[in-house]
Amino acid sequence: MRRRSTPLWWRLGFSILTLVVAVGTLTTTWSATVASHPAYLITLVVVAVGAVAAGATSLVVRRAAPSDGRLPRRPWLRRAAHGFEILGLLILLGSLLYLRPLTASTVAIDAMAGTPDVTVTDSATRIELRLTGIARTTGLVFYPGAKVDPRAYVPNLTPLAAAGYLVIILKLPYNIAFFDPNGAYRAMDAEPAITRWAVGGHSLGGVVASSVAGGTDARVHGLLLWASYPNRSIADQTSLQVTSISGSQDGLATPAKVDEAKPRLPPDTRYVVIDGGIHSFFGDYGLQSGDGTPSITKEQAQVRIQAASLDLLHRVEAGSP
């Protein structure tokens, strides 16, 4: 029987494809990737290095393999192994592409410089907005929306810090709140001078913030939802101050979804609907795929978002003994 060599060129092809995806993603989203939690950056670098190593190994093995190598006794087993290998690579590449961050706008990036009244401190796991003068003892921990560059929320949250409230924007692994639901607790632990907290979030970030607010941590007295709603009931948290802000033209957290979730929130929750507002107006990162068509400007919407958010923090602070 004629003997054939082991086909390894497909591995080289996939290695090249993986390298192109990793490097291409890194270069086209560099600003957002380095400004976010380091998990995504590290993953892209590891994948790129792994792709180079796998490609080089394929070439070496190909050249070293004898041209008359015997066929394996169970060719179906080899095919199955190759199939699983290809499936794993496709899942990896799909995940890398799906997790591409939504980059903050120039306005948001410029806002990272702070103002004469607000100091912005940027670290690997959070962005902190602090009043440069005498501050209050009430703060907000904020979970960004899925895949959104955390810098995108600085313009909308700076007015809260200017009013004296400490604002901490969490940087989440792969910009997905579900990957670090306990981030708020670590942020609160690091600020013992803040005695009353609100937690909040945009979209998926608000879902995770709702879980934190529905927990047993006595430091949490408020919940701020931006185009979001809880995935489980926290209606029994009657002492919790809750404000839900949504857009009437939101194509993702639609008015119908917000209404459907109302029974899962405390009965005295305050609902603020931004007429003509959309999902993307809650941050500065451009228009998001699947969103609705606005009938007002982003600036008009954000004035109302900021005012309603400040009102919540005022109520949380007023609840102090």
N, C-alpha and C positions, 0 to 999 in steps of 0.2 A: 504494500500500500504506500502511495506517495505521502510524504509527511510535509506539513505546512508550518510556517512560522506564526507565532502569536501576534495577532493584529493589535498594535499599540498606538497607531497613528491617531485613532479617535481620541485617545487620552491627551495627546499633544494638542489636538484641536480644541478640546474642552479647556485645557489649561490656558491656551491663548485667549479663548472667549472669556474665561473667568478673570484673567488679568485685565482684559479690555474693560469689562464691566466694573471691576473694583477701582482701577485707576481713573476711568472715565467718570464714575460717580464721585470719586474724591475730588477731581479737578473741577467738575462743574458745580459742586455744592460745597466748595472749600470753606467759604465764609461761614455758612450755617453749621457745617460739620465741626469746625474747630471751636465755634462759639457754644456748641451744645455739650451735653454730657459726653465724656470721652469714649464711651462704649462703642459707638458707631465708628468713630475714627480708628480705634484699635482694631475693630473687626475688619474694616476695609484693608488696613495695612497687613494684618495677619493673612487674610485671604489672598492679597496680591503676592506676598512672599510665598505662601503655600502653592499658588498657581505656578510661579517660576520654578519652585523646587520640583513640583509634579511634572512639569514639562521637561525639565532637564533629566529627571529620572526616566521618563518615557523614552527619550532619545538614547540614553545610555543602555537601557534594557533592550531596546530594539536592535542596537548595533551588536550587543553581546549575545543575543539569542541566536542559536544555530538555525540555519535556513531549512534544515530538515528535522526540526523538532517534532516529536510525535503529537498527534492529536490526543487530547485528554480522553479518558475512558468515558467520562460523563460530560459531553459537550453542553447538554442542557444546563448543567450546574454552572458552567463558565458563563453561559449566556445570561442566566438569572443574576449572577454576580455583577456582570456588566450592566444589566438593566437597573439593578438597585443603585449602582454607582452613578449612572446617568440621571436617575430620578433624584438622587440626593443632590447632585450638582445643579439640576434645574430648580429644585426647591431653594437652594442657597442663592442662586442668581436672582430668582424671583423675589426672595426676601430682601436682598440688597437693593433691588430696584424699587420695591414697595416702600422701603423705609427711607428713601431719599427725603431729606427735610425740606419743608416749605420755608424758603429763605426770607428773613425779615427785610422790610423795605429800607431804603436809604434814610427815610425819616426815623424809623426805629433804631437803626444803627447809630445815627447822629444823636439820638436821645440817650444813648449809653454814656455820653459825656456828662450827663447830669445838668443841673441848673444851679444858679447861685443859692437856691434854697434846698436843693436835694442832691445828695451824694449817691452815686451809683457805684457799688462794689461788685465786681465780677469775679467769680471763682469757678472751679471745675464743676461744682454741683448746684450752684444757685446764683441768682442775681439779687442783691439787696439794695433797696431804695430807702434812704434815711434822710430825715430832716436834719439840716446842719445846725439848727438851733435846739431849743428845748423840745423834746418829743413827748408824745403821749405814752401810756403804758398799755395800749391796745394795738394789735398788729394783725396782718393778713398774710397767710401762706397760700400761694396760688399755684395750681397745677395747669400747665399749658395744654392746649388741645393736641390731638394726635399728630405727630410728625411736624409740628410747628416749631420753628426756631424760637427759643424762649425770649430772645431780644424783642420779638414782635409785640410783646405786651407792655414794654416799658413806657411808650407814650401814653397809653390809656391808664396806667397805674401810677404814673408820676404825680398827678394831682392828689392822689390819696396820700402819698408820702409828703407832699407839700403841705398837707393839712395836719401833719404831725404823726401820722400812723406809719409804723414800720411795715414795709412790704417786702416779702421774700418770694421771688419767682423761682420755683424749683427747676433744675435741669434734670431731666429724666433719662434713664438708659434708653437709647434708640428713640427718644422723644415720644415714648408711650407710657402713659401714667400707670397702667397696670403692672409695669415692670418695677415700679418702686412705690407701692401704695403707702408705705410707711415714711416716706420722705418728709411729710409734714411734722411728724413727731420729732425727728432729728433736728429739724429747723427750730421748733419750739424749745427743745432742750438746750439749744445753743444760745437762747435769748431769755435768761431767767428774769430779766427786768420787765419783760412783757407779761402781764398777769392775765390778760383776756385776749383771746384769739378768735378770729374768724378764719375759716378755710374756704377756698373758692377755686373755681376752675372754669375753663372754656371747653365746651363739647365733651370729649372723653375725659378731660381733666376734671370736669364738674362731676362726672359719675364717681370718680375715685374720691373727690373731696366730699361727696355726699356720704360715702361709707365712713370716712373719718369723722364727719359731723355726727353720724348716727352711732358712733362708738361710745365708750365710757370715759374718755379723757375729759376731766373736769375743766381743763383750760379752754376748751372749745365752746364758744357761746354764739357763734354765727356761721351761716353758710351763704356764700355768694355764688350763684349759678349764672354763667354767661352762655346762653344758647345751649342749655344742658338740662338734665333731669336725672334723678336717681334710678338705679336699676333694681332697687329693693326698697321696701317701705321704711321710712323714718318718721312716719306720721305721729308716732308716740313721743317724739322729742318736742314736747310742747313748750319747753323753756328756751328752745333754740330760736334765735332771730334768723329768718330766712328771706332772702330776696332772689327772685328768679327774673332775669332780664333776657328777653328774646326779641327776635326780629320778625315782623309780619310777613316778610318775603324770604325768610330763611328756607333754603332748599334742602338742608340736611337735618337740623333740629327744627322740623316744621311746626307750625302752630298746632297742628293736630296731635303731634307727638308730645308737645309740651302740655296740652290739655289732658291727654290720656294719662300723663304721669302725675297730675295734680293730687289724686288720692294718696300718693306715696309720700307727699310732703305734709308738714304740720298744717292744721287748718288756718292758722293766721299768717301763712306765707304771703308776702307781698309780690305781686306779679306786675312787672313793667314791660309793656310791649312797645318796641320801637317801630312805629309805623313807617314802612318802607325800608326797614333795616334788613340786612342779610347776615349770614353766618360769618363771613370774612371780615365784617366791620368790627368785630370784637378784638381783632389784632391788626397789626400792620405787616402783612405778608402777601399782599396781592389778592387776587380772586381765587377761590378754591373750587376745584372741579366738583360739579354737582350742585353748586349753590344756586340760589335764586337770583332774580334781577332786581336791583334796588330801585326805589323811587325817590330816595333822598341821597345826599352826599354822605361820605364816610365821616366827615367832620361834624355834620349835624347829628348823626347817630351817636358819635362818640361823646359829644357833650352830654347827651342824656344818659349814656352808659356810665360815665364818670359820676354824674350827679346822683344816680340811683345807688351806685356802689358806695359813695361817700355817706349817703343816708344810712345804709346798713351799718357801716362802721360806727357812725354816731350812735345808733341804737344799741350796738354791742357795748360801746363804752358807757353809755348811760345806764346800763344794767349793773354797773359796779356798785358794790355795797356802799 
